[in-house]
Amino acid sequence: MAGCLHRRPCSLPEGDDLHSEILLCLPPQPSSLPHASAVCSRLLSDPAFRRRFRIHHRHNALLLGSFIQHRRITFQPAPDAPDRLPLKQFRLKLNEHCIALGWRHGLALFFLLIRLHVLVWDPVAGHQLRLAVPPDFEFHRVEGDISGAVLRAAGDVDHFRVVLVGSDGEQPRTTLAYVYSSETGIWGDCLSAPIPSEGLFIFRGQPAMLAGDRLHWSVTVAGSRSILRFDLDTQSLDLSLLPGDYYTPLAPVAFMVVRAEGGGMGFLFLYRFTAELWSTKRNRDGVEIWALGRSIDLDNLLGLNSEKEPPQMIGYAEENNAVLFRTVDAGYMVHLESLQFNKLPKTTVGSYYHPFETVHTPGISGGNKQVEVVRHSWWTRWRKYIRQLLS
């Protein structure tokens, strides 16, 4: 007991520091801070605290709705009141043809085909940033030639990066990547890797999946289904085929890159009503190989009639590790780890869901304000010209 008498008392924060530590423990639902503001409105209205709250709950991002891409982009809120988001805040007005490249960390990324810009949209803050594509991408005007991803910097909600990927269209073909940083305001140098086969290189229209420090895209190379990886740390690209006979062009199998158990990269094969989850593991010789992890009978899980048209994959919620399916009667979101599912409204054939997962602290204006356009400087184009002369 003597040792306990000499133990120093715990150091607890005081005043606003104590209040902020308590308030950080609130759940990340949009209604949490407005309800607590009746008790502590001064602290909760502080932008610095709201920023800290979003960073604290960054890995607990809620699925607040989905942007549905069909002929135009529409938003479908997910939670009920009081956490339901207003539709008017999530309307994007674009007067030109665009391709949705994906959503992540509360940001959206589009490719504008006519002007050859990429658009970063923060629907919560109401900000837009248009970036002229690097010179190597100025010939990409066909859907499937280009893709990309947007992500916020680790531990930061103010800065983000855009990764743009494609192929050069020459023989032998190579994959290209550029990274834009909102901190520097410029695109980095061109990164490239050879494509190990001849033939068409096509992005399959699915957004990139982030696992660890790598972005993964589903692509088709010379008729074979493959995965393109970009390592954010080493700034390197590599391409790998899918295992077995699944990548044969005639196989009626759909696949999607998803997060595997343990947080790594995996993929989901869908053949009629059976979904197979695959991931990598090391064999006795220490070689990394593909292995089947789980097989899911969707007709039994969802109570579907196996005599009807089989389901289709229409989206993936990365933070919640859930796949969205369309059936003839309704839509479903299936969580791959727990196999719990939610029923969704029936969707239009041909539409694709981009889940909107973020920590939303109401009180910030939304919409389409503060549009900024970033174009290439003369130095960027001059450096491109010099590289061509020296090659």
Buried (B, 14 or more C-beta within 10 A) or exposed (E): EEEEEEEEEEEEEEEBEEBBEEBEEBEBBBBBBBEBBEEBEEBBEEEEBBBBBBBBBBEEBBBBBBBBBEEEBBBBBBBEEEBBBEEEBBBBEBEEEBBBBBBBBBBBBBBBBEBBBBBBBBBBBBBBBBBBBBBBBEBBEEBBBBBBBBBBBEEBBEEBBBBBBBBBEEEEBBBBBBBBBBEEEBBBEBBBBEBBBEEEBBBBBBBBBBBEEBBBBBBBBBEBBBBBBBBBEEEBBBBEBBBEEBBEEEBEBBBBBBBBEEEEBBBBBBBBBBBBBBBEEEEEEEEEEBEEBBEBEBBEBBEBEEEEEBBBBBBBBBBBBBBBBBBEEBBBBBBBEEEEBEEBEEBEEEBBBBBBBBBBBBEEEBBBEEEEEBEBEEEBEEBBEEEEEEE
